[in-house]
Amino acid sequence: MAQHVHSAACCSIPPIVSKGYQAKGEYKTIGGLKTYVTGPANATKALLYIFDIFGYFEQSLQGADILSTSDKDNSYQVFMPDLFEGKPADISWYPPDTPEKGEKLGEFFKTTGAPGTAAARIPALIKAYKESNPNIKVWGVVGFCWGGKIVSLTSGKDTPFKAAVECHPAMVDPADAEGITIPLALLASKDEPADDVKAFEGKLKVEKHVETFKDQIHGFMAARADLADERVKAEYERGYKTVLEFFSKHL
């Protein structure tokens, strides 16, 4: 059963741009990685945005911009590091409906996209962000698809984050939920195994919001979002609004 934490409308999300989105932030090198940075430089709250395996797509950049300034009471600096260092997965590999695509995705998850390797880099990145932005007092983390797995792996003991959100996460593992120590929201699509999502929710010992967007595909808030489709666009917007409401409550 989804646990709803929706507050009174905290957010005023600008009209979603279907194609040709012009990103509002800028790219910087921080902690040795190319990083998309958006939001007010004087914000005292920040979000780490962990993208999906396809890297910098305009749907993700638009999402980061939405998160930065759409909550009238809370502005965020949003940091989106290139954890793949310029070598993301090819979006044509998904869905892995041929042996060749499956092999390429499998190899990516073992090498460039190995979750444990990426998760191990997060503490040093947050340290670098803090050093260059000393006004930031509190951090949240949001991850998409592959990034959702990284959120699970970095939200346990000694986490630098105060709250976390996973959007259509890949590799949902109920065992990960047992170690999570901060409030967490999970926004699932129709494509994540429902039994895994339910078991994950059952293992969480923290404040939580778990919701399934039953007619949306894996990736509907990130690179695979077809924002020319009015239904997808509406659920993309609702998804980001839900993320903002969760962070408004817990950051």
Residue, then its C-alpha position, 0 to 999 in steps of 0.5 A: m500500500a502506498q504511503h502518501v505524504h503529499s502536503a498542500a501544493c508546495c510547488s509551481i512547476p513551469p510548463i514541461v518542454s516536450k523537445g528542445y529543452q534549453a538547460k538553465g544550469e552550467y557544467k563545471t568540473i568538481g571533484g574531478l568530474k564534469t558536473y551539471v550544476t543548477g539552482p541558486a548559488n546561495a541556496t542552503k539546501a542541495l540535491l545530488y541528482i544521480f542520472d540513469i545509465f544514459g547520462y546527460f539527456e534533456q529530460s534529466l536536465q529539465g528535471a534537475d532544473i525543476l527540482s532547483t526552483s519549483d518549490k516556493d519555500n525551498s530552493y536547491q542547488v542541484f549537482m549532477p555528476d558524470l559518473f560515467e566520465g563521458k562513456p554512458a550506455d547507448i540508449s538503443w541498448y534498452p530494452p535489451d530485447t536481443p542477445e547482443k543488447g543484453e550482452k552490452l548492458g550486462e558488460f556496462f553494469k560490470t564495468t563503467g556502471a558497476p553500482g558498488t564502484a559508483a557508490a564508493r565515489i559519492p562521499a568524496l564528491i559530496k566533500a568536494y561540493k561542500e568545499s566549493n559551496p560552504n553555504i550548503k547545510v543539508w543534502g538530499v539525493v535523488g536517483f533514476c533507474w541505475g541511479g536509484k540503486i546508487v541511492s540505496l547503496t549510499s543511504g545507510k550508516d554514515t550517509p551524508f544525506k538527510a533524505a533520499v528518493e528513488c525513481h523507477p529504480a533498477m535492481v530493486d533489492p529488499a536486502d538494501a532496504e534493511g540498511i537504509t537509515i534516512p527517510l526514503a521515497l520510491l516512485a516505481s513504474k509498471d516495469e519494476p517487479a511489483d513483488d520486489v517493490k513491495a518487499f523493499e517497502g516492507k523492509l524499510k524501517v524509516e519514514k517512507h513514501v512508496e508509489t507506483f505509476k501504473d501506466q508508466i515505463h521504466g525511465f519515464m522521469a529520465a532519458r526514456a521519457d517521451l514528453a511529446d506524449e501528454r500522459v507521460k508529460a503529466e506523470y513526469e510532472r507529477g513525479y517531480k512534484t512528488v519528489l519536491e514534496f518529499f524533500s520539502k517535508h524531510l530536508 
